[in-house]
Amino acid sequence: MTGLGYRGEMAGWDISAIHADFFEVAPENWIRRDRTPLYKLLDSGRPVRLHGVSLSLGGQAPIQHDFLKAVRELMIDISAEYYSDHLAASGDAHQLYDLFPIPFTESEVIRVSDRIKEVQDVLGTRIAVENTTYYTNTGDMSEVEFLMRVVERADCNILLDINNIAVNHKNHQQTDLHHFVTKLDLHRVTYMHVAGHEFDQRFNLYIDTHSRPVEATTREAALRLHELHNIPILLEWDNDIPSMVTINQELSWLKTSTST
């Protein structure tokens, strides 16, 4: 299965002509708002999955139960079986709509996994957490060790972002894609994200822009996991969104076997 992150810029597209098996949206964009576009996606025969941006699982502010109840209502309304958010902080007093890293420490494993448990208790269902890009961080364990310690203690799932692993490896020369994946419990992975990234000379860093085609090594790694473990792949393209023709071409490449 191959999915697409649905964005507002795609509202004028012919939904039936998009070569995706499922869609993903941010629930924050649809709570207490007109859901007609979501119903059109569902009417096309494809399910919709929810991927949030504002839980701030790594933040310090209390978990917002009212927001989670609204998410649950949305899940029921559109029959969404999947809800995920980022293993990161995104603001406390104010929602910053950016992602900040969590120190890779045992104390943070305990604190953050407890927050995830609270989220799951309110929702009445298991969620998935996404591994994120980070441009600086501290801690005494690797990213993948931290991720697995959190998800095992919280008993939650993983939304595996292959592009984020690639970006972090390029920037920090630590765990590469192959070794990262070997340390995962793949039974916890609900699906994968792939996207494009760019090098920013101002910071001498690769930036997770979601504004470029998927890099070949990222695509091949995702296809290999799909073939071996039947894990779906979803394309994210959030900035400088191209034509539907280009998106469909990207989606078609995500359906091509690595052995051909």
BELSULKA-V256829 format. One record per backbone hydrogen bond with DSSP energy under -0.5 kcal/mol. CO is the residue of the C=O (numbers start at 1). NH is the residue of the N-H. If there is no record, write none. Layout:
co->(CO/CO)
nh->(NH/NH)
//
This chain:
co->(1/2/2/3/4/4/7/8/10/13/14/15/17/18/21/22/23/24/25/25/26/27/27/30/35/35/36/37/38/39/40/41/41/42/47/49/50/56/63/64/65/66/67/68/69/70/71/72/73/74/75/75/76/82/83/84/85/86/86/88/89/90/90/94/100/103/104/104/105/106/107/108/109/110/111/112/113/114/115/116/117/118/119/120/120/127/128/129/130/138/142/143/144/145/146/147/148/149/150/151/151/157/158/158/158/159/159/160/160/161/162/163/164/165/166/167/168/169/176/177/178/179/180/181/184/185/186/188/188/190/191/192/193/193/194/195/196/198/199/200/200/200/205/207/207/210/210/215/216/217/218/219/220/221/222/223/224/225/225/226/230/232/233/234/235/243/244/245/246/247/248/249/250/252/253/257)
nh->(233/21/22/235/6/24/10/11/13/15/17/18/19/20/47/4/49/6/27/51/29/30/31/33/38/39/40/41/42/43/44/44/46/45/23/25/84/59/65/68/69/70/71/72/73/74/75/76/77/78/79/80/79/50/128/52/130/57/88/58/100/96/97/96/89/105/140/141/109/110/111/112/113/114/115/116/117/118/119/120/121/122/123/124/125/157/85/159/87/104/146/147/148/149/150/151/152/153/154/155/156/129/160/190/191/131/161/162/193/165/166/167/168/169/170/171/172/173/180/181/182/183/183/184/186/188/189/158/190/232/160/234/162/163/236/215/210/207/201/203/204/205/200/198/209/238/239/219/220/221/222/223/224/225/226/227/228/229/231/230/232/192/3/194/5/247/248/249/250/251/252/253/254/255/256/260)
//
